[in-house]
Amino acid sequence: MLLLVVYDTMRTQSSRDSSRPYTIVGEMNDHGAMTVVNTSGDAVFHIVEYDDNSVRRRLESLEAGQSVALTLDRAGARGNVWQASLEDSRHDR
């Protein structure tokens, strides 16, 4: 199976809007980074930061191919890197 992915470094998701479904394509690595793709398959996001440790642990438990609802916010001004939040972790604050 050939997976062709276009990296979309210009797309922005408005900060703190509702979560959207993403599919894990690269499980969390030893540095705590992981890769997800949106449901239409036209944008890849590299997650490098997490709202808190519970979000990190939840995402770390997922395998490639599984889906999860996330809210992504840019992680600083660097390229295509994002901070992930889970909808339920936002309500706990």
Buried (B, 14 or more C-beta within 10 A) or exposed (E): EEEEEEEEEEEEBEEEEEBEEBBBBBBBEEEEBBBBBBEEEEBBBBBBBBBEEEBBEBBEEBEEEEEBEBBBBBBEEEEBBBBBBBEEBBEEE
